[in-house]
């Protein structure tokens, strides 16, 4: 993409023991907040609700790449990925906003450096 | 989400030496094809084009989670992630469809098992 040379950080996070059960609007708002905290520009936000109590799939497309959230409220689990490119982006801060917003008591994160240049 | 117990596979793939420069419609079609090959159900597809030659960010939200594609045509690079849950899903086949569609000569993949249940 034109906004960067493709040097990026991809955070793969498993959130367990999430406190609350967020609605689709809450998750969309949380994606926007996470992007803001991560100094990223939101291009669009999309979400799907899997019926009553069935969880939510949501993605923010960013100028810096994307953030996704998939929730399984029945397991108090959420699968997150935060992929941000560009020197200004702060993916860890974005993830922190999501962890706090979901009220997760257990978090495990894998960090994968990604780079367009060989 | 209600479609699975959250047992999933997350493929993080770097595609280099991509042959072609796909347009936004091509990438959207490729996401749908990848989902089909991966035996996943597309809920919606979203894409953003970063101006002439600037690459594309695109995401398919699936009943089984998501597929994303971010392209940097100037580096002939694409960053892919395929996250699929559920026993029927075939994320490797979805990724293979994307690799072929992008004409990538070099592919590196990291496979991350994800699971809602502890």
Boltz contact constraints between the chains, C-beta under 6 A:
constraints:
  - contact:
      token1: [A, 1]
      token2: [B, 50]
      max_distance: 6.0
  - contact:
      token1: [A, 1]
      token2: [B, 55]
      max_distance: 6.0
  - contact:
      token1: [A, 1]
      token2: [B, 72]
      max_distance: 6.0
  - contact:
      token1: [A, 2]
      token2: [B, 50]
      max_distance: 6.0
  - contact:
      token1: [A, 2]
      token2: [B, 54]
      max_distance: 6.0
  - contact:
      token1: [A, 6]
      token2: [B, 72]
      max_distance: 6.0
  - contact:
      token1: [A, 6]
      token2: [B, 75]
      max_distance: 6.0
  - contact:
      token1: [A, 6]
      token2: [B, 77]
      max_distance: 6.0
  - contact:
      token1: [A, 12]
      token2: [B, 112]
      max_distance: 6.0
  - contact:
      token1: [A, 43]
      token2: [B, 48]
      max_distance: 6.0
  - contact:
      token1: [A, 46]
      token2: [B, 46]
      max_distance: 6.0
  - contact:
      token1: [A, 48]
      token2: [B, 43]
      max_distance: 6.0
  - contact:
      token1: [A, 48]
      token2: [B, 61]
      max_distance: 6.0
  - contact:
      token1: [A, 50]
      token2: [B, 1]
      max_distance: 6.0
  - contact:
      token1: [A, 50]
      token2: [B, 2]
      max_distance: 6.0
  - contact:
      token1: [A, 54]
      token2: [B, 2]
      max_distance: 6.0
  - contact:
      token1: [A, 55]
      token2: [B, 1]
      max_distance: 6.0
  - contact:
      token1: [A, 57]
      token2: [B, 61]
      max_distance: 6.0
  - contact:
      token1: [A, 59]
      token2: [B, 59]
      max_distance: 6.0
  - contact:
      token1: [A, 61]
      token2: [B, 48]
      max_distance: 6.0
  - contact:
      token1: [A, 61]
      token2: [B, 57]
      max_distance: 6.0
  - contact:
      token1: [A, 65]
      token2: [B, 70]
      max_distance: 6.0
  - contact:
      token1: [A, 66]
      token2: [B, 68]
      max_distance: 6.0
  - contact:
      token1: [A, 68]
      token2: [B, 66]
      max_distance: 6.0
  - contact:
      token1: [A, 70]
      token2: [B, 65]
      max_distance: 6.0
  - contact:
      token1: [A, 72]
      token2: [B, 1]
      max_distance: 6.0
  - contact:
      token1: [A, 72]
      token2: [B, 6]
      max_distance: 6.0
  - contact:
      token1: [A, 72]
      token2: [B, 116]
      max_distance: 6.0
  - contact:
      token1: [A, 75]
      token2: [B, 6]
      max_distance: 6.0
  - contact:
      token1: [A, 75]
      token2: [B, 116]
      max_distance: 6.0
  - contact:
      token1: [A, 77]
      token2: [B, 6]
      max_distance: 6.0
  - contact:
      token1: [A, 77]
      token2: [B, 116]
      max_distance: 6.0
  - contact:
      token1: [A, 79]
      token2: [B, 114]
      max_distance: 6.0
  - contact:
      token1: [A, 112]
      token2: [B, 12]
      max_distance: 6.0
  - contact:
      token1: [A, 114]
      token2: [B, 79]
      max_distance: 6.0
  - contact:
      token1: [A, 116]
      token2: [B, 72]
      max_distance: 6.0
  - contact:
      token1: [A, 116]
      token2: [B, 75]
      max_distance: 6.0
  - contact:
      token1: [A, 116]
      token2: [B, 77]
      max_distance: 6.0
